[in-house]
């Protein structure tokens, strides 16, 4: 069951506008992140939950989408996320970036798996205009924006495929408008069996 959930938890970049995640659903995703392990149990992450229609476009304007799809400017207004979770590192709790990255990965995976289980899709974005987003959201000094999760009801089909002989790992959109994501085979990932 977990493997199937993992297979369907892809980076969705186009969303339908209904249904919209509720604030209670977004809070339930933070509860999953709260339960995740934390390096030295410091628990430095905090979150901003965004679903207000007036704030959504402002957050969107701070994000860069799909680096490999160079001709695609990002989701059109009718395909944009209907909610965001902004991940913050409280530097007064943990200044060590490597420890914060451990927590960030664990929390992000928990959140996107939980979103998929609720029927939503997500895209984790690290290419963010952090100073501008901090200003828009009123983020005080000492809380560092690490990542943004764009959320909503998936509006595209994403399929896994194998990396070809050329080794190219870049995702692409096919003529069928399906978003294809190549994955390396298991045989390339296991370095040694002892």
Beta strands, then each sheet from edge to edge (+ up, - down):
strand 1: 15-16
strand 2: 45-50
strand 3: 83-90
strand 4: 121-125
strand 5: 143-154
strand 6: 158-162
strand 7: 172-173
strand 8: 179-183
sheet 1: 1+ 5- 3+ 2-
sheet 2: 1+ 5- 4+
sheet 3: 6+ 8+ 7-
end
